[in-house]
Structures are given as structure tokens and as C-alpha cells.
Amino acid sequence: MATKRKIGEGFLAMATKCWAESLRDCEGSISLEHYVSECIFRDREVKVKGFPWCKGEFKSVRIETLGRNMLCVKHNSELSPVDASMIRVIDELEKSAALLDVRRNMLCRHWNVVRFSINSRLLERWCLKTLINVAYGRELDVNLSYSGLSIPVAELVRVAFGKSEFEKPAGLYMQASNGDTISLSEGLQIKTTTSDKGELVGGQFNLFGYPFVLSILPSAIAATDWSNLLHRDVKMIYQTKDDKNRDVRSHELRLVWK
């Protein structure tokens, strides 16, 4: 079972506790945390859908209003570097897609191969903390765990704060295969994925046209429409065609686990 939503859709419940309280080092009052890092949006105004006041249509709101009180001051501050890292991620994704748009309309037998890189460790942490923000206090499994597999929210929190790591096959994937065409698109889409019992098991993130998948399952991903998933350390090679319709390497995008 999967539920697709735009940014800011349907988050109503007010949290009364810091979702990182399992770290046992909370400080300060419960502070505002944005569902999605506001630093990745150039426009301060975004379109949302799904709240009671905009269930059937998109409405424009200020990005800074899309949040709620769910992290203490200390933990909110400690996640700031993860938010800031997304500026570099979006920049690299945009440059990669833009270069392809330019070069695939030109006939050339040899390109100066350009290399872009993304820190996939920080991206994985950002996807997880965003998934927790989206799910926290909603009518999913309230502990962000799933029956029989006993992964407590405490372990997910530790991963989000960089204090531990997912064990493979859990973690971040990029969805890609030979011959894919990447089209740069504005915005972000988040699709939470739940079990038949309504328990959270992962999420899909479309970042400006690039598809990523986060799995919080400690067992292999099964019975989903997620195909051609590349785990964490990934190199994507972009090609164009020359005047004889031969493939020519243009540039590379690397997800580096560091």
C-alpha cells in the first residue's frame, strides 16, 4: 500500500515530544521543524495540497509555514548540517541534468568528461529525517517500526543523527537503468510506502527529476515496483550521440558513500 502526496499534505497532529528523545540528551523547548528543508527551495512560495483547507486543490503558501513543533532546540540544531548538505545535492543534480540537455542537442565525437559527486551518506540521513518528519504523529505505525522485525524508533533516530548506520539491504538507493532519460523538473515529490498493515517501511523521493528510494527494512526489498535499484555508492554515466549515432560519454554523476 502506498500513499502519494505533495509537500505539506495532510500533516495535522501537533507533536508534544521531540522525536529524537530516545537519544536521551534533549535540550530546550520543542521547536519548529520544517517537514522538508526550506533551504532547497529558491521560491519562498510553494504549492501544497491535502490539508483540510486545500484538500481538493493546490494553494500557494509560504515555505516557512510548512512545519510543526517536533524537535527540541538541540536536536533541531544538530540536523542543520544535513539540511545544508541538500544545497550541494540539488546543485549537482541540476548541473548534471542541465549539461545533458545542452550536449545531447549537439553532435560531438569527444567531450571533456565532467564529473559531479554527491555525498550519499548525508543524502540518506536527509531522506530518513524527512521521512520521520512526514510520518511522525500520523496514522502510520506510531513507533516507525514494523511488526515482527522489531526495529525501534530509537535505531532510526540514531541513523538520522549519524550515530549508527543502516545495515544492507536497508538504506538509500537510486532508481536507474541503462537508457534512462533524466528530465530536470522543478520541485520535490515524496511517496511514503507502507505495509498492508499500514506500517511504514520506506519512501520514494523524486528530487528535481531524479528518483531515489529509502528502505528501512532489514530484509531484502520484495514485492514492490522498485526496479533497478542501485545502493548508496553509485556511478551514473551520461552519454550523447555523435554524427554517426554512436554513444559518446558526456559526464558522470557519482553518489559517494563517505
C-alpha positions as CSV (number, residue, x, y, z in Angstrom):
1,M,0.0,0.0,0.0
2,A,1.4,3.4,-0.9
3,T,0.2,6.9,-0.4
4,K,1.4,9.7,-2.7
5,R,1.4,13.2,-1.5
6,K,2.8,16.6,-2.4
7,I,4.9,18.6,0.1
8,G,2.9,19.6,3.2
9,E,0.0,17.3,2.5
10,G,-2.2,16.4,5.5
11,F,0.1,17.0,8.5
12,L,-2.3,17.9,11.3
13,A,-1.4,16.4,14.6
14,M,0.8,18.6,16.9
15,A,3.6,16.6,18.4
16,T,4.2,17.1,22.1
17,K,7.6,15.4,22.3
18,C,10.9,15.6,20.4
19,W,11.0,12.7,18.0
20,A,14.7,12.3,18.9
21,E,14.0,11.9,22.7
22,S,15.4,8.4,22.6
23,L,18.9,9.9,22.3
24,R,18.3,11.0,26.0
25,D,20.0,14.3,25.5
26,C,17.2,16.8,24.7
27,E,17.8,20.4,25.5
28,G,15.5,23.4,25.1
29,S,11.8,23.6,24.2
30,I,10.1,21.8,21.4
31,S,10.9,23.9,18.3
32,L,9.6,24.3,14.8
33,E,11.0,21.7,12.3
34,H,10.1,22.1,8.6
35,Y,8.7,18.9,7.0
36,V,11.1,19.4,4.2
37,S,14.3,21.6,4.4
38,E,13.3,25.1,3.3
39,C,16.9,25.7,2.1
40,I,16.3,23.6,-1.0
41,F,13.6,25.9,-2.3
42,R,14.5,29.1,-4.2
43,D,11.0,30.4,-4.2
44,R,9.6,31.2,-0.8
45,E,6.1,30.4,-2.1
46,V,5.2,26.8,-2.8
47,K,2.0,24.9,-3.8
48,V,0.5,22.3,-1.4
49,K,-2.5,20.1,-1.4
50,G,-4.1,17.8,1.2
51,F,-4.8,19.9,4.3
52,P,-8.5,20.4,5.3
53,W,-8.2,23.9,3.8
54,C,-6.8,22.6,0.5
55,K,-8.0,19.0,0.1
56,G,-9.2,19.3,-3.5
57,E,-6.9,22.0,-4.9
58,F,-3.4,23.3,-4.7
59,K,-2.9,26.5,-2.8
60,S,0.1,28.8,-2.5
61,V,1.7,29.2,0.9
62,R,5.0,30.4,2.3
63,I,7.5,27.6,2.7
64,E,8.3,28.7,6.2
65,T,4.8,27.8,7.3
66,L,5.1,24.2,6.4
67,G,6.3,22.7,9.6
68,R,5.4,22.0,13.2
69,N,6.9,21.7,16.7
70,M,8.5,18.2,16.8
71,L,12.2,18.5,17.7
72,C,13.9,20.1,20.7
73,V,16.2,23.1,20.1
74,K,19.3,21.0,20.5
75,H,18.3,18.2,18.1
76,N,16.9,20.7,15.6
77,S,20.3,22.4,15.5
78,E,22.2,19.2,15.2
79,L,20.4,18.3,12.0
80,S,21.2,21.7,10.4
81,P,24.3,20.3,8.6
82,V,22.1,17.6,7.0
83,D,19.7,20.3,5.7
84,A,22.6,22.4,4.5
85,S,24.1,19.5,2.5
86,M,21.0,19.4,0.3
87,I,22.0,22.7,-1.3
88,R,25.0,20.9,-2.8
89,V,22.9,17.9,-3.7
90,I,20.4,19.9,-5.6
91,D,23.2,22.0,-7.3
92,E,24.9,18.9,-8.5
93,L,21.7,17.3,-9.8
94,E,20.7,20.5,-11.6
95,K,24.1,20.9,-13.2
96,S,24.2,17.3,-14.4
97,A,20.8,17.5,-16.0
98,A,21.4,20.9,-17.5
99,L,24.7,19.7,-19.1
100,L,22.9,16.8,-20.6
101,D,20.2,19.0,-22.0
102,V,22.8,21.1,-23.7
103,R,25.1,18.4,-25.0
104,R,22.5,16.0,-26.3
105,N,21.4,18.6,-28.8
106,M,25.0,18.9,-30.2
107,L,26.9,16.5,-32.3
108,C,30.3,15.8,-31.0
109,R,32.7,12.9,-31.2
110,H,34.6,13.7,-28.0
111,W,33.5,15.6,-24.9
112,N,35.6,16.8,-22.0
113,V,34.1,14.4,-19.4
114,V,32.7,16.4,-16.4
115,R,32.3,14.7,-13.0
116,F,29.7,15.5,-10.4
117,S,29.5,14.0,-7.0
118,I,27.0,13.7,-4.1
119,N,27.6,12.6,-0.5
120,S,25.2,9.7,-0.4
121,R,25.7,9.3,3.4
122,L,24.3,12.7,4.1
123,L,21.6,12.3,1.5
124,E,20.5,9.1,3.2
125,R,20.3,10.8,6.5
126,W,18.3,13.7,5.0
127,C,15.8,11.3,3.4
128,L,15.4,9.4,6.7
129,K,14.9,12.5,8.8
130,T,12.4,13.9,6.2
131,L,10.5,10.5,6.2
132,I,10.3,10.7,10.0
133,N,9.1,14.3,9.8
134,V,6.4,13.3,7.4
135,A,5.3,10.2,9.3
136,Y,5.6,11.4,12.9
137,G,2.3,11.7,14.7
138,R,0.3,10.4,11.7
139,E,-1.8,7.3,11.5
140,L,1.0,5.1,10.4
141,D,2.8,2.8,12.9
142,V,3.4,5.3,15.7
143,N,6.8,3.9,16.5
144,L,8.0,4.0,12.9
145,S,8.7,0.3,13.1
146,Y,7.0,-2.8,11.6
147,S,5.6,-6.0,13.1
148,G,7.9,-9.0,13.6
149,L,11.1,-7.1,12.6
150,S,11.4,-5.1,15.8
151,I,13.3,-2.1,14.5
152,P,12.5,0.6,17.2
153,V,12.3,4.3,16.5
154,A,15.5,4.7,18.6
155,E,17.5,2.9,16.0
156,L,16.1,5.1,13.2
157,V,16.8,8.2,15.2
158,R,20.4,7.1,15.7
159,V,20.8,6.6,11.9
160,A,19.2,10.0,11.2
161,F,21.7,11.7,13.6
162,G,24.7,9.8,12.1
163,K,25.3,7.8,15.3
164,S,24.8,4.5,13.6
165,E,24.1,3.2,10.1
166,F,21.6,1.0,8.3
167,E,22.8,-2.5,7.6
168,K,22.4,-3.5,3.9
169,P,20.0,-4.0,2.3
170,A,18.3,-1.2,4.2
171,G,19.3,2.4,3.2
172,L,19.4,4.7,0.2
173,Y,19.0,3.6,-3.4
174,M,19.0,5.4,-6.7
175,Q,16.5,4.1,-9.2
176,A,18.2,3.9,-12.6
177,S,18.8,1.6,-15.6
178,N,20.5,1.6,-18.9
179,G,18.9,4.0,-21.4
180,D,17.0,6.1,-18.8
181,T,16.3,9.7,-19.7
182,I,16.6,12.3,-16.9
183,S,14.4,15.3,-17.3
184,L,15.1,18.1,-14.9
185,S,11.8,19.1,-13.2
186,E,11.1,21.7,-10.5
187,G,10.1,20.6,-7.1
188,L,10.1,17.5,-4.9
189,Q,7.6,14.6,-4.5
190,I,7.6,12.3,-1.6
191,K,5.8,8.9,-1.6
192,T,5.6,7.1,1.7
193,T,5.4,3.3,1.4
194,T,3.6,1.2,4.0
195,S,2.9,-2.5,4.6
196,D,-0.6,-4.0,4.2
197,K,-1.0,-3.2,7.9
198,G,-0.3,0.5,7.4
199,E,3.2,0.3,8.9
200,L,5.9,2.5,7.4
201,V,8.6,0.5,5.5
202,G,10.2,3.2,3.3
203,G,9.8,6.1,1.0
204,Q,10.4,7.3,-2.6
205,F,11.9,10.7,-3.2
206,N,11.8,12.4,-6.6
207,L,14.4,15.2,-6.3
208,F,14.1,17.5,-9.3
209,G,13.5,14.6,-11.6
210,Y,16.0,12.1,-10.0
211,P,14.3,9.1,-8.4
212,F,15.6,7.8,-5.0
213,V,14.3,5.1,-2.7
214,L,14.9,4.8,1.0
215,S,14.2,1.4,2.6
216,I,14.1,1.0,6.4
217,L,13.7,-2.8,6.1
218,P,16.5,-5.0,7.4
219,S,15.5,-7.7,4.9
220,A,15.6,-7.6,1.1
221,I,13.2,-5.3,-0.7
222,A,10.5,-7.5,-2.1
223,A,7.2,-7.3,-4.0
224,T,7.4,-3.7,-5.0
225,D,7.6,-1.7,-8.2
226,W,11.1,-0.5,-7.3
227,S,13.3,-1.9,-10.1
228,N,16.9,-1.4,-11.0
229,L,17.8,-0.1,-7.5
230,L,21.5,0.9,-7.0
231,H,22.6,1.0,-3.4
232,R,24.5,4.0,-1.9
233,D,27.7,4.1,-3.9
234,V,26.6,4.7,-7.5
235,K,28.2,6.0,-10.7
236,M,25.9,7.1,-13.5
237,I,27.4,7.7,-16.9
238,Y,25.6,10.1,-19.2
239,Q,26.0,9.7,-23.0
240,T,25.1,11.6,-26.1
241,K,25.1,10.6,-29.8
242,D,27.6,11.7,-32.3
243,D,27.0,12.4,-36.1
244,K,27.2,8.7,-36.7
245,N,24.7,7.8,-33.9
246,R,27.5,6.4,-31.7
247,D,27.4,6.7,-28.0
248,V,29.8,9.4,-26.6
249,R,30.5,9.8,-22.9
250,S,29.5,13.3,-21.7
251,H,29.7,13.3,-17.9
252,E,29.4,11.3,-14.7
253,L,27.3,11.6,-11.6
254,R,28.6,9.8,-8.6
255,L,26.9,9.0,-5.3
256,V,29.8,8.6,-2.9
257,W,29.4,6.9,0.4
258,K,31.9,8.8,2.6
